[in-house]
């Protein structure tokens, strides 16, 4: 599928950590992302920042 755009995220973050926005009640949650398509990463990052 040469035209497919793939983004990988959230696989290292637990649901509770995402909901609270904090790790160990003190550090901000970090979501790791990987993609070969920059526009897709930017779209996901914008959605995370607005949630």
mmCIF entry with sequence, helices, sheets and N, C-alpha, C, O atoms, coordinates in Angstrom:
data_MODEL
# 
_entry.id   MODEL 
# 
_entity.id                         1 
_entity.type                       polymer 
_entity.pdbx_number_of_molecules   1 
# 
_entity_poly.entity_id                      1 
_entity_poly.type                           'polypeptide(L)' 
_entity_poly.nstd_linkage                   no 
_entity_poly.nstd_monomer                   no 
_entity_poly.pdbx_seq_one_letter_code       
;(UNK)(UNK)(UNK)(UNK)(UNK)(UNK)(UNK)(UNK)(UNK)(UNK)(UNK)(UNK)(UNK)(UNK)(UNK)(UNK)
(UNK)(UNK)(UNK)(UNK)(UNK)(UNK)(UNK)(UNK)(UNK)(UNK)(UNK)(UNK)(UNK)(UNK)(UNK)(UNK)
(UNK)(UNK)(UNK)(UNK)(UNK)(UNK)(UNK)(UNK)(UNK)(UNK)(UNK)(UNK)(UNK)(UNK)(UNK)(UNK)
(UNK)(UNK)(UNK)
;
_entity_poly.pdbx_seq_one_letter_code_can   XXXXXXXXXXXXXXXXXXXXXXXXXXXXXXXXXXXXXXXXXXXXXXXXXXX 
_entity_poly.pdbx_strand_id                 A 
# 
loop_
_entity_poly_seq.entity_id 
_entity_poly_seq.num 
_entity_poly_seq.mon_id 
_entity_poly_seq.hetero 
1 1  UNK n 
1 2  UNK n 
1 3  UNK n 
1 4  UNK n 
1 5  UNK n 
1 6  UNK n 
1 7  UNK n 
1 8  UNK n 
1 9  UNK n 
1 10 UNK n 
1 11 UNK n 
1 12 UNK n 
1 13 UNK n 
1 14 UNK n 
1 15 UNK n 
1 16 UNK n 
1 17 UNK n 
1 18 UNK n 
1 19 UNK n 
1 20 UNK n 
1 21 UNK n 
1 22 UNK n 
1 23 UNK n 
1 24 UNK n 
1 25 UNK n 
1 26 UNK n 
1 27 UNK n 
1 28 UNK n 
1 29 UNK n 
1 30 UNK n 
1 31 UNK n 
1 32 UNK n 
1 33 UNK n 
1 34 UNK n 
1 35 UNK n 
1 36 UNK n 
1 37 UNK n 
1 38 UNK n 
1 39 UNK n 
1 40 UNK n 
1 41 UNK n 
1 42 UNK n 
1 43 UNK n 
1 44 UNK n 
1 45 UNK n 
1 46 UNK n 
1 47 UNK n 
1 48 UNK n 
1 49 UNK n 
1 50 UNK n 
1 51 UNK n 
# 
_struct_asym.id          A 
_struct_asym.entity_id   1 
# 
loop_
_struct_conf.conf_type_id 
_struct_conf.id 
_struct_conf.pdbx_PDB_helix_id 
_struct_conf.beg_label_comp_id 
_struct_conf.beg_label_asym_id 
_struct_conf.beg_label_seq_id 
_struct_conf.pdbx_beg_PDB_ins_code 
_struct_conf.end_label_comp_id 
_struct_conf.end_label_asym_id 
_struct_conf.end_label_seq_id 
_struct_conf.pdbx_end_PDB_ins_code 
_struct_conf.beg_auth_comp_id 
_struct_conf.beg_auth_asym_id 
_struct_conf.beg_auth_seq_id 
_struct_conf.end_auth_comp_id 
_struct_conf.end_auth_asym_id 
_struct_conf.end_auth_seq_id 
_struct_conf.pdbx_PDB_helix_class 
_struct_conf.details 
_struct_conf.pdbx_PDB_helix_length 
HELX_P HELX_P1 AA1 UNK A 15 ? UNK A 20 ? UNK A 15 UNK A 20 1 ? 6  
HELX_P HELX_P2 AA2 UNK A 38 ? UNK A 49 ? UNK A 38 UNK A 49 1 ? 12 
# 
_struct_conf_type.id          HELX_P 
_struct_conf_type.criteria    ? 
_struct_conf_type.reference   ? 
# 
loop_
_struct_sheet.id 
_struct_sheet.type 
_struct_sheet.number_strands 
_struct_sheet.details 
AA1 ? 2 ? 
AA2 ? 2 ? 
# 
loop_
_struct_sheet_order.sheet_id 
_struct_sheet_order.range_id_1 
_struct_sheet_order.range_id_2 
_struct_sheet_order.offset 
_struct_sheet_order.sense 
AA1 1 2 ? anti-parallel 
AA2 1 2 ? anti-parallel 
# 
loop_
_struct_sheet_range.sheet_id 
_struct_sheet_range.id 
_struct_sheet_range.beg_label_comp_id 
_struct_sheet_range.beg_label_asym_id 
_struct_sheet_range.beg_label_seq_id 
_struct_sheet_range.pdbx_beg_PDB_ins_code 
_struct_sheet_range.end_label_comp_id 
_struct_sheet_range.end_label_asym_id 
_struct_sheet_range.end_label_seq_id 
_struct_sheet_range.pdbx_end_PDB_ins_code 
_struct_sheet_range.beg_auth_comp_id 
_struct_sheet_range.beg_auth_asym_id 
_struct_sheet_range.beg_auth_seq_id 
_struct_sheet_range.end_auth_comp_id 
_struct_sheet_range.end_auth_asym_id 
_struct_sheet_range.end_auth_seq_id 
AA1 1 UNK A 7  ? UNK A 9  ? UNK A 7  UNK A 9  
AA1 2 UNK A 33 ? UNK A 35 ? UNK A 33 UNK A 35 
AA2 1 UNK A 22 ? UNK A 23 ? UNK A 22 UNK A 23 
AA2 2 UNK A 27 ? UNK A 28 ? UNK A 27 UNK A 28 
# 
loop_
_atom_site.group_PDB 
_atom_site.id 
_atom_site.type_symbol 
_atom_site.label_atom_id 
_atom_site.label_alt_id 
_atom_site.label_comp_id 
_atom_site.label_asym_id 
_atom_site.label_entity_id 
_atom_site.label_seq_id 
_atom_site.pdbx_PDB_ins_code 
_atom_site.Cartn_x 
_atom_site.Cartn_y 
_atom_site.Cartn_z 
_atom_site.occupancy 
_atom_site.B_iso_or_equiv 
_atom_site.pdbx_formal_charge 
_atom_site.auth_seq_id 
_atom_site.auth_comp_id 
_atom_site.auth_asym_id 
_atom_site.auth_atom_id 
_atom_site.pdbx_PDB_model_num 
ATOM 1   N N  . UNK A 1 1  ? 0.828  -1.171 0.000  1.00 0.00 ? 1  UNK A N  1 
ATOM 2   C CA . UNK A 1 1  ? 0.000  0.000  0.000  1.00 0.00 ? 1  UNK A CA 1 
ATOM 3   C C  . UNK A 1 1  ? 0.882  1.247  0.000  1.00 0.00 ? 1  UNK A C  1 
ATOM 4   O O  . UNK A 1 1  ? 1.036  1.889  1.039  1.00 0.00 ? 1  UNK A O  1 
ATOM 5   N N  . UNK A 1 2  ? 1.440  1.586  -1.098 1.00 0.00 ? 2  UNK A N  1 
ATOM 6   C CA . UNK A 1 2  ? 2.404  2.681  -1.157 1.00 0.00 ? 2  UNK A CA 1 
ATOM 7   C C  . UNK A 1 2  ? 1.837  4.057  -0.805 1.00 0.00 ? 2  UNK A C  1 
ATOM 8   O O  . UNK A 1 2  ? 2.602  4.936  -0.406 1.00 0.00 ? 2  UNK A O  1 
ATOM 9   N N  . UNK A 1 3  ? 0.553  4.274  -0.934 1.00 0.00 ? 3  UNK A N  1 
ATOM 10  C CA . UNK A 1 3  ? -0.021 5.592  -0.643 1.00 0.00 ? 3  UNK A CA 1 
ATOM 11  C C  . UNK A 1 3  ? -0.565 5.703  0.781  1.00 0.00 ? 3  UNK A C  1 
ATOM 12  O O  . UNK A 1 3  ? -1.135 6.733  1.141  1.00 0.00 ? 3  UNK A O  1 
ATOM 13  N N  . UNK A 1 4  ? -0.399 4.666  1.588  1.00 0.00 ? 4  UNK A N  1 
ATOM 14  C CA . UNK A 1 4  ? -0.935 4.645  2.941  1.00 0.00 ? 4  UNK A CA 1 
ATOM 15  C C  . UNK A 1 4  ? -0.117 5.545  3.857  1.00 0.00 ? 4  UNK A C  1 
ATOM 16  O O  . UNK A 1 4  ? 1.111  5.562  3.786  1.00 0.00 ? 4  UNK A O  1 
ATOM 17  N N  . UNK A 1 5  ? -0.800 6.289  4.713  1.00 0.00 ? 5  UNK A N  1 
ATOM 18  C CA . UNK A 1 5  ? -0.163 7.131  5.724  1.00 0.00 ? 5  UNK A CA 1 
ATOM 19  C C  . UNK A 1 5  ? -0.379 6.456  7.075  1.00 0.00 ? 5  UNK A C  1 
ATOM 20  O O  . UNK A 1 5  ? -1.509 6.115  7.424  1.00 0.00 ? 5  UNK A O  1 
ATOM 21  N N  . UNK A 1 6  ? 0.691  6.263  7.831  1.00 0.00 ? 6  UNK A N  1 
ATOM 22  C CA . UNK A 1 6  ? 0.616  5.544  9.099  1.00 0.00 ? 6  UNK A CA 1 
ATOM 23  C C  . UNK A 1 6  ? 1.122  6.430  10.223 1.00 0.00 ? 6  UNK A C  1 
ATOM 24  O O  . UNK A 1 6  ? 2.143  7.104  10.089 1.00 0.00 ? 6  UNK A O  1 
ATOM 25  N N  . UNK A 1 7  ? 0.386  6.420  11.345 1.00 0.00 ? 7  UNK A N  1 
ATOM 26  C CA . UNK A 1 7  ? 0.810  7.101  12.557 1.00 0.00 ? 7  UNK A CA 1 
ATOM 27  C C  . UNK A 1 7  ? 0.666  6.100  13.697 1.00 0.00 ? 7  UNK A C  1 
ATOM 28  O O  . UNK A 1 7  ? -0.348 5.409  13.805 1.00 0.00 ? 7  UNK A O  1 
ATOM 29  N N  . UNK A 1 8  ? 1.672  6.029  14.531 1.00 0.00 ? 8  UNK A N  1 
ATOM 30  C CA . UNK A 1 8  ? 1.630  5.145  15.694 1.00 0.00 ? 8  UNK A CA 1 
ATOM 31  C C  . UNK A 1 8  ? 1.752  6.020  16.933 1.00 0.00 ? 8  UNK A C  1 
ATOM 32  O O  . UNK A 1 8  ? 2.631  6.876  17.025 1.00 0.00 ? 8  UNK A O  1 
ATOM 33  N N  . UNK A 1 9  ? 0.844  5.786  17.894 1.00 0.00 ? 9  UNK A N  1 
ATOM 34  C CA . UNK A 1 9  ? 0.878  6.565  19.133 1.00 0.00 ? 9  UNK A CA 1 
ATOM 35  C C  . UNK A 1 9  ? 0.123  5.809  20.221 1.00 0.00 ? 9  UNK A C  1 
ATOM 36  O O  . UNK A 1 9  ? -0.593 4.849  19.939 1.00 0.00 ? 9  UNK A O  1 
ATOM 37  N N  . UNK A 1 10 ? 0.287  6.239  21.436 1.00 0.00 ? 10 UNK A N  1 
ATOM 38  C CA . UNK A 1 10 ? -0.458 5.765  22.601 1.00 0.00 ? 10 UNK A CA 1 
ATOM 39  C C  . UNK A 1 10 ? -0.083 4.376  23.100 1.00 0.00 ? 10 UNK A C  1 
ATOM 40  O O  . UNK A 1 10 ? -0.583 3.977  24.152 1.00 0.00 ? 10 UNK A O  1 
ATOM 41  N N  . UNK A 1 11 ? 0.758  3.621  22.419 1.00 0.00 ? 11 UNK A N  1 
ATOM 42  C CA . UNK A 1 11 ? 1.001  2.251  22.845 1.00 0.00 ? 11 UNK A CA 1 
ATOM 43  C C  . UNK A 1 11 ? 1.837  2.152  24.116 1.00 0.00 ? 11 UNK A C  1 
ATOM 44  O O  . UNK A 1 11 ? 1.924  1.071  24.699 1.00 0.00 ? 11 UNK A O  1 
ATOM 45  N N  . UNK A 1 12 ? 2.448  3.233  24.562 1.00 0.00 ? 12 UNK A N  1 
ATOM 46  C CA . UNK A 1 12 ? 3.252  3.192  25.793 1.00 0.00 ? 12 UNK A CA 1 
ATOM 47  C C  . UNK A 1 12 ? 2.606  3.983  26.921 1.00 0.00 ? 12 UNK A C  1 
ATOM 48  O O  . UNK A 1 12 ? 3.243  4.229  27.944 1.00 0.00 ? 12 UNK A O  1 
ATOM 49  N N  . UNK A 1 13 ? 1.357  4.382  26.751 1.00 0.00 ? 13 UNK A N  1 
ATOM 50  C CA . UNK A 1 13 ? 0.686  5.226  27.739 1.00 0.00 ? 13 UNK A CA 1 
ATOM 51  C C  . UNK A 1 13 ? -0.610 4.560  28.209 1.00 0.00 ? 13 UNK A C  1 
ATOM 52  O O  . UNK A 1 13 ? -1.433 4.151  27.390 1.00 0.00 ? 13 UNK A O  1 
ATOM 53  N N  . UNK A 1 14 ? -0.785 4.453  29.516 1.00 0.00 ? 14 UNK A N  1 
ATOM 54  C CA . UNK A 1 14 ? -2.002 3.861  30.080 1.00 0.00 ? 14 UNK A CA 1 
ATOM 55  C C  . UNK A 1 14 ? -3.160 4.851  30.016 1.00 0.00 ? 14 UNK A C  1 
ATOM 56  O O  . UNK A 1 14 ? -2.945 6.063  30.005 1.00 0.00 ? 14 UNK A O  1 
ATOM 57  N N  . UNK A 1 15 ? -4.384 4.336  29.973 1.00 0.00 ? 15 UNK A N  1 
ATOM 58  C CA . UNK A 1 15 ? -5.581 5.174  29.907 1.00 0.00 ? 15 UNK A CA 1 
ATOM 59  C C  . UNK A 1 15 ? -5.697 6.142  31.068 1.00 0.00 ? 15 UNK A C  1 
ATOM 60  O O  . UNK A 1 15 ? -6.056 7.303  30.873 1.00 0.00 ? 15 UNK A O  1 
ATOM 61  N N  . UNK A 1 16 ? -5.396 5.680  32.278 1.00 0.00 ? 16 UNK A N  1 
ATOM 62  C CA . UNK A 1 16 ? -5.473 6.551  33.454 1.00 0.00 ? 16 UNK A CA 1 
ATOM 63  C C  . UNK A 1 16 ? -4.498 7.711  33.384 1.00 0.00 ? 16 UNK A C  1 
ATOM 64  O O  . UNK A 1 16 ? -4.804 8.826  33.808 1.00 0.00 ? 16 UNK A O  1 
ATOM 65  N N  . UNK A 1 17 ? -3.330 7.436  32.848 1.00 0.00 ? 17 UNK A N  1 
ATOM 66  C CA . UNK A 1 17 ? -2.323 8.489  32.683 1.00 0.00 ? 17 UNK A CA 1 
ATOM 67  C C  . UNK A 1 17 ? -2.788 9.518  31.656 1.00 0.00 ? 17 UNK A C  1 
ATOM 68  O O  . UNK A 1 17 ? -2.590 10.720 31.837 1.00 0.00 ? 17 UNK A O  1 
ATOM 69  N N  . UNK A 1 18 ? -3.406 9.038  30.579 1.00 0.00 ? 18 UNK A N  1 
ATOM 70  C CA . UNK A 1 18 ? -3.931 9.969  29.576 1.00 0.00 ? 18 UNK A CA 1 
ATOM 71  C C  . UNK A 1 18 ? -5.054 10.818 30.163 1.00 0.00 ? 18 UNK A C  1 
ATOM 72  O O  . UNK A 1 18 ? -5.123 12.022 29.918 1.00 0.00 ? 18 UNK A O  1 
ATOM 73  N N  . UNK A 1 19 ? -5.929 10.189 30.935 1.00 0.00 ? 19 UNK A N  1 
ATOM 74  C CA . UNK A 1 19 ? -7.071 10.917 31.501 1.00 0.00 ? 19 UNK A CA 1 
ATOM 75  C C  . UNK A 1 19 ? -6.635 11.970 32.507 1.00 0.00 ? 19 UNK A C  1 
ATOM 76  O O  . UNK A 1 19 ? -7.181 13.073 32.529 1.00 0.00 ? 19 UNK A O  1 
ATOM 77  N N  . UNK A 1 20 ? -5.654 11.637 33.341 1.00 0.00 ? 20 UNK A N  1 
ATOM 78  C CA . UNK A 1 20 ? -5.223 12.587 34.375 1.00 0.00 ? 20 UNK A CA 1 
ATOM 79  C C  . UNK A 1 20 ? -4.257 13.636 33.838 1.00 0.00 ? 20 UNK A C  1 
ATOM 80  O O  . UNK A 1 20 ? -4.154 14.735 34.383 1.00 0.00 ? 20 UNK A O  1 
ATOM 81  N N  . UNK A 1 21 ? -3.552 13.288 32.766 1.00 0.00 ? 21 UNK A N  1 
ATOM 82  C CA . UNK A 1 21 ? -2.565 14.221 32.218 1.00 0.00 ? 21 UNK A CA 1 
ATOM 83  C C  . UNK A 1 21 ? -1.274 14.258 32.996 1.00 0.00 ? 21 UNK A C  1 
ATOM 84  O O  . UNK A 1 21 ? -0.407 15.090 32.728 1.00 0.00 ? 21 UNK A O  1 
ATOM 85  N N  . UNK A 1 22 ? -1.133 13.349 33.976 1.00 0.00 ? 22 UNK A N  1 
ATOM 86  C CA . UNK A 1 22 ? 0.069  13.334 34.807 1.00 0.00 ? 22 UNK A CA 1 
ATOM 87  C C  . UNK A 1 22 ? 0.548  11.907 35.030 1.00 0.00 ? 22 UNK A C  1 
ATOM 88  O O  . UNK A 1 22 ? -0.238 10.960 35.032 1.00 0.00 ? 22 UNK A O  1 
ATOM 89  N N  . UNK A 1 23 ? 1.866  11.778 35.219 1.00 0.00 ? 23 UNK A N  1 
ATOM 90  C CA . UNK A 1 23 ? 2.484  10.510 35.590 1.00 0.00 ? 23 UNK A CA 1 
ATOM 91  C C  . UNK A 1 23 ? 2.962  10.661 37.022 1.00 0.00 ? 23 UNK A C  1 
ATOM 92  O O  . UNK A 1 23 ? 3.666  11.619 37.341 1.00 0.00 ? 23 UNK A O  1 
ATOM 93  N N  . UNK A 1 24 ? 2.589  9.727  37.889 1.00 0.00 ? 24 UNK A N  1 
ATOM 94  C CA . UNK A 1 24 ? 2.979  9.765  39.303 1.00 0.00 ? 24 UNK A CA 1 
ATOM 95  C C  . UNK A 1 24 ? 2.544  11.071 39.960 1.00 0.00 ? 24 UNK A C  1 
ATOM 96  O O  . UNK A 1 24 ? 3.225  11.572 40.855 1.00 0.00 ? 24 UNK A O  1 
ATOM 97  N N  . UNK A 1 25 ? 1.436  11.615 39.530 1.00 0.00 ? 25 UNK A N  1 
ATOM 98  C CA . UNK A 1 25 ? 0.847  12.840 40.095 1.00 0.00 ? 25 UNK A CA 1 
ATOM 99  C C  . UNK A 1 25 ? 1.768  14.054 40.057 1.00 0.00 ? 25 UNK A C  1 
ATOM 100 O O  . UNK A 1 25 ? 1.510  15.039 40.750 1.00 0.00 ? 25 UNK A O  1 
ATOM 101 N N  . UNK A 1 26 ? 2.839  14.006 39.263 1.00 0.00 ? 26 UNK A N  1 
ATOM 102 C CA . UNK A 1 26 ? 3.719  15.173 39.254 1.00 0.00 ? 26 UNK A CA 1 
ATOM 103 C C  . UNK A 1 26 ? 4.290  15.528 37.879 1.00 0.00 ? 26 UNK A C  1 
ATOM 104 O O  . UNK A 1 26 ? 4.553  16.702 37.617 1.00 0.00 ? 26 UNK A O  1 
ATOM 105 N N  . UNK A 1 27 ? 4.484  14.567 37.014 1.00 0.00 ? 27 UNK A N  1 
ATOM 106 C CA . UNK A 1 27 ? 5.083  14.827 35.711 1.00 0.00 ? 27 UNK A CA 1 
ATOM 107 C C  . UNK A 1 27 ? 4.006  14.820 34.633 1.00 0.00 ? 27 UNK A C  1 
ATOM 108 O O  . UNK A 1 27 ? 3.102  13.986 34.677 1.00 0.00 ? 27 UNK A O  1 
ATOM 109 N N  . UNK A 1 28 ? 4.083  15.734 33.666 1.00 0.00 ? 28 UNK A N  1 
ATOM 110 C CA . UNK A 1 28 ? 3.082  15.736 32.595 1.00 0.00 ? 28 UNK A CA 1 
ATOM 111 C C  . UNK A 1 28 ? 3.180  14.475 31.737 1.00 0.00 ? 28 UNK A C  1 
ATOM 112 O O  . UNK A 1 28 ? 4.268  13.944 31.517 1.00 0.00 ? 28 UNK A O  1 
ATOM 113 N N  . UNK A 1 29 ? 2.041  14.011 31.260 1.00 0.00 ? 29 UNK A N  1 
ATOM 114 C CA . UNK A 1 29 ? 1.993  12.840 30.389 1.00 0.00 ? 29 UNK A CA 1 
ATOM 115 C C  . UNK A 1 29 ? 2.672  13.152 29.061 1.00 0.00 ? 29 UNK A C  1 
ATOM 116 O O  . UNK A 1 29 ? 2.499  14.237 28.505 1.00 0.00 ? 29 UNK A O  1 
ATOM 117 N N  . UNK A 1 30 ? 3.433  12.206 28.566 1.00 0.00 ? 30 UNK A N  1 
ATOM 118 C CA . UNK A 1 30 ? 4.076  12.311 27.268 1.00 0.00 ? 30 UNK A CA 1 
ATOM 119 C C  . UNK A 1 30 ? 3.519  11.219 26.366 1.00 0.00 ? 30 UNK A C  1 
ATOM 120 O O  . UNK A 1 30 ? 3.484  10.051 26.753 1.00 0.00 ? 30 UNK A O  1 
ATOM 121 N N  . UNK A 1 31 ? 3.089  11.587 25.181 1.00 0.00 ? 31 UNK A N  1 
ATOM 122 C CA . UNK A 1 31 ? 2.613  10.606 24.206 1.00 0.00 ? 31 UNK A CA 1 
ATOM 123 C C  . UNK A 1 31 ? 3.651  10.530 23.095 1.00 0.00 ? 31 UNK A C  1 
ATOM 124 O O  . UNK A 1 31 ? 3.936  11.524 22.427 1.00 0.00 ? 31 UNK A O  1 
ATOM 125 N N  . UNK A 1 32 ? 4.213  9.342  22.905 1.00 0.00 ? 32 UNK A N  1 
ATOM 126 C CA . UNK A 1 32 ? 5.187  9.134  21.841 1.00 0.00 ? 32 UNK A CA 1 
ATOM 127 C C  . UNK A 1 32 ? 4.449  8.885  20.529 1.00 0.00 ? 32 UNK A C  1 
ATOM 128 O O  . UNK A 1 32 ? 3.461  8.151  20.494 1.00 0.00 ? 32 UNK A O  1 
ATOM 129 N N  . UNK A 1 33 ? 4.934  9.498  19.454 1.00 0.00 ? 33 UNK A N  1 
ATOM 130 C CA . UNK A 1 33 ? 4.327  9.332  18.133 1.00 0.00 ? 33 UNK A CA 1 
ATOM 131 C C  . UNK A 1 33 ? 5.422  8.994  17.125 1.00 0.00 ? 33 UNK A C  1 
ATOM 132 O O  . UNK A 1 33 ? 6.567  9.425  17.255 1.00 0.00 ? 33 UNK A O  1 
ATOM 133 N N  . UNK A 1 34 ? 5.044  8.222  16.130 1.00 0.00 ? 34 UNK A N  1 
ATOM 134 C CA . UNK A 1 34 ? 5.953  7.918  15.030 1.00 0.00 ? 34 UNK A CA 1 
ATOM 135 C C  . UNK A 1 34 ? 5.152  7.891  13.740 1.00 0.00 ? 34 UNK A C  1 
ATOM 136 O O  . UNK A 1 34 ? 4.031  7.382  13.706 1.00 0.00 ? 34 UNK A O  1 
ATOM 137 N N  . UNK A 1 35 ? 5.722  8.436  12.688 1.00 0.00 ? 35 UNK A N  1 
ATOM 138 C CA . UNK A 1 35 ? 5.048  8.426  11.391 1.00 0.00 ? 35 UNK A CA 1 
ATOM 139 C C  . UNK A 1 35 ? 6.039  8.802  10.300 1.00 0.00 ? 35 UNK A C  1 
ATOM 140 O O  . UNK A 1 35 ? 7.038  9.479  10.543 1.00 0.00 ? 35 UNK A O  1 
ATOM 141 N N  . UNK A 1 36 ? 5.739  8.349  9.105  1.00 0.00 ? 36 UNK A N  1 
ATOM 142 C CA . UNK A 1 36 ? 6.522  8.769  7.954  1.00 0.00 ? 36 UNK A CA 1 
ATOM 143 C C  . UNK A 1 36 ? 5.822  9.901  7.210  1.00 0.00 ? 36 UNK A C  1 
ATOM 144 O O  . UNK A 1 36 ? 6.200  10.259 6.095  1.00 0.00 ? 36 UNK A O  1 
ATOM 145 N N  . UNK A 1 37 ? 4.785  10.459 7.855  1.00 0.00 ? 37 UNK A N  1 
ATOM 146 C CA . UNK A 1 37 ? 3.967  11.495 7.226  1.00 0.00 ? 37 UNK A CA 1 
ATOM 147 C C  . UNK A 1 37 ? 3.810  12.662 8.203  1.00 0.00 ? 37 UNK A C  1 
ATOM 148 O O  . UNK A 1 37 ? 3.024  12.577 9.147  1.00 0.00 ? 37 UNK A O  1 
ATOM 149 N N  . UNK A 1 38 ? 4.540  13.728 7.986  1.00 0.00 ? 38 UNK A N  1 
ATOM 150 C CA . UNK A 1 38 ? 4.592  14.854 8.923  1.00 0.00 ? 38 UNK A CA 1 
ATOM 151 C C  . UNK A 1 38 ? 3.224  15.480 9.173  1.00 0.00 ? 38 UNK A C  1 
ATOM 152 O O  . UNK A 1 38 ? 2.917  15.833 10.311 1.00 0.00 ? 38 UNK A O  1 
ATOM 153 N N  . UNK A 1 39 ? 2.408  15.624 8.158  1.00 0.00 ? 39 UNK A N  1 
ATOM 154 C CA . UNK A 1 39 ? 1.085  16.240 8.337  1.00 0.00 ? 39 UNK A CA 1 
ATOM 155 C C  . UNK A 1 39 ? 0.211  15.420 9.286  1.00 0.00 ? 39 UNK A C  1 
ATOM 156 O O  . UNK A 1 39 ? -0.570 15.986 10.050 1.00 0.00 ? 39 UNK A O  1 
ATOM 157 N N  . UNK A 1 40 ? 0.333  14.111 9.244  1.00 0.00 ? 40 UNK A N  1 
ATOM 158 C CA . UNK A 1 40 ? -0.441 13.253 10.141 1.00 0.00 ? 40 UNK A CA 1 
ATOM 159 C C  . UNK A 1 40 ? 0.017  13.443 11.579 1.00 0.00 ? 40 UNK A C  1 
ATOM 160 O O  . UNK A 1 40 ? -0.818 13.496 12.483 1.00 0.00 ? 40 UNK A O  1 
ATOM 161 N N  . UNK A 1 41 ? 1.309  13.546 11.812 1.00 0.00 ? 41 UNK A N  1 
ATOM 162 C CA . UNK A 1 41 ? 1.820  13.795 13.166 1.00 0.00 ? 41 UNK A CA 1 
ATOM 163 C C  . UNK A 1 41 ? 1.337  15.147 13.681 1.00 0.00 ? 41 UNK A C  1 
ATOM 164 O O  . UNK A 1 41 ? 0.967  15.262 14.850 1.00 0.00 ? 41 UNK A O  1 
ATOM 165 N N  . UNK A 1 42 ? 1.335  16.156 12.841 1.00 0.00 ? 42 UNK A N  1 
ATOM 166 C CA . UNK A 1 42 ? 0.882  17.478 13.252 1.00 0.00 ? 42 UNK A CA 1 
ATOM 167 C C  . UNK A 1 42 ? -0.603 17.478 13.592 1.00 0.00 ? 42 UNK A C  1 
ATOM 168 O O  . UNK A 1 42 ? -1.020 18.144 14.539 1.00 0.00 ? 42 UNK A O  1 
ATOM 169 N N  . UNK A 1 43 ? -1.394 16.747 12.839 1.00 0.00 ? 43 UNK A N  1 
ATOM 170 C CA . UNK A 1 43 ? -2.826 16.646 13.110 1.00 0.00 ? 43 UNK A CA 1 
ATOM 171 C C  . UNK A 1 43 ? -3.067 15.969 14.446 1.00 0.00 ? 43 UNK A C  1 
ATOM 172 O O  . UNK A 1 43 ? -3.889 16.436 15.234 1.00 0.00 ? 43 UNK A O  1 
ATOM 173 N N  . UNK A 1 44 ? -2.369 14.885 14.713 1.00 0.00 ? 44 UNK A N  1 
ATOM 174 C CA . UNK A 1 44 ? -2.512 14.188 15.993 1.00 0.00 ? 44 UNK A CA 1 
ATOM 175 C C  . UNK A 1 44 ? -2.044 15.068 17.144 1.00 0.00 ? 44 UNK A C  1 
ATOM 176 O O  . UNK A 1 44 ? -2.718 15.140 18.172 1.00 0.00 ? 44 UNK A O  1 
ATOM 177 N N  . UNK A 1 45 ? -0.918 15.731 16.996 1.00 0.00 ? 45 UNK A N  1 
ATOM 178 C CA . UNK A 1 45 ? -0.413 16.616 18.044 1.00 0.00 ? 45 UNK A CA 1 
ATOM 179 C C  . UNK A 1 45 ? -1.403 17.731 18.353 1.00 0.00 ? 45 UNK A C  1 
ATOM 180 O O  . UNK A 1 45 ? -1.604 18.067 19.520 1.00 0.00 ? 45 UNK A O  1 
ATOM 181 N N  . UNK A 1 46 ? -2.020 18.307 17.341 1.00 0.00 ? 46 UNK A N  1 
ATOM 182 C CA . UNK A 1 46 ? -3.011 19.365 17.548 1.00 0.00 ? 46 UNK A CA 1 
ATOM 183 C C  . UNK A 1 46 ? -4.224 18.822 18.289 1.00 0.00 ? 46 UNK A C  1 
ATOM 184 O O  . UNK A 1 46 ? -4.773 19.501 19.156 1.00 0.00 ? 46 UNK A O  1 
ATOM 185 N N  . UNK A 1 47 ? -4.647 17.607 17.958 1.00 0.00 ? 47 UNK A N  1 
ATOM 186 C CA . UNK A 1 47 ? -5.804 17.009 18.646 1.00 0.00 ? 47 UNK A CA 1 
ATOM 187 C C  . UNK A 1 47 ? -5.478 16.764 20.119 1.00 0.00 ? 47 UNK A C  1 
ATOM 188 O O  . UNK A 1 47 ? -6.334 16.959 20.983 1.00 0.00 ? 47 UNK A O  1 
ATOM 189 N N  . UNK A 1 48 ? -4.256 16.341 20.409 1.00 0.00 ? 48 UNK A N  1 
ATOM 190 C CA . UNK A 1 48 ? -3.866 16.100 21.798 1.00 0.00 ? 48 UNK A CA 1 
ATOM 191 C C  . UNK A 1 48 ? -3.790 17.396 22.589 1.00 0.00 ? 48 UNK A C  1 
ATOM 192 O O  . UNK A 1 48 ? -4.198 17.443 23.750 1.00 0.00 ? 48 UNK A O  1 
ATOM 193 N N  . UNK A 1 49 ? -3.278 18.431 21.975 1.00 0.00 ? 49 UNK A N  1 
ATOM 194 C CA . UNK A 1 49 ? -3.141 19.725 22.662 1.00 0.00 ? 49 UNK A CA 1 
ATOM 195 C C  . UNK A 1 49 ? -4.507 20.337 22.951 1.00 0.00 ? 49 UNK A C  1 
ATOM 196 O O  . UNK A 1 49 ? -4.659 21.066 23.931 1.00 0.00 ? 49 UNK A O  1 
ATOM 197 N N  . UNK A 1 50 ? -5.495 20.055 22.122 1.00 0.00 ? 50 UNK A N  1 
ATOM 198 C CA . UNK A 1 50 ? -6.829 20.637 22.293 1.00 0.00 ? 50 UNK A CA 1 
ATOM 199 C C  . UNK A 1 50 ? -7.756 19.780 23.141 1.00 0.00 ? 50 UNK A C  1 
ATOM 200 O O  . UNK A 1 50 ? -8.920 20.131 23.335 1.00 0.00 ? 50 UNK A O  1 
ATOM 201 N N  . UNK A 1 51 ? -7.254 18.666 23.646 1.00 0.00 ? 51 UNK A N  1 
ATOM 202 C CA . UNK A 1 51 ? -8.139 17.798 24.443 1.00 0.00 ? 51 UNK A CA 1 
ATOM 203 C C  . UNK A 1 51 ? -7.899 17.955 25.918 1.00 0.00 ? 51 UNK A C  1 
ATOM 204 O O  . UNK A 1 51 ? -8.559 17.299 26.724 1.00 0.00 ? 51 UNK A O  1 
# 
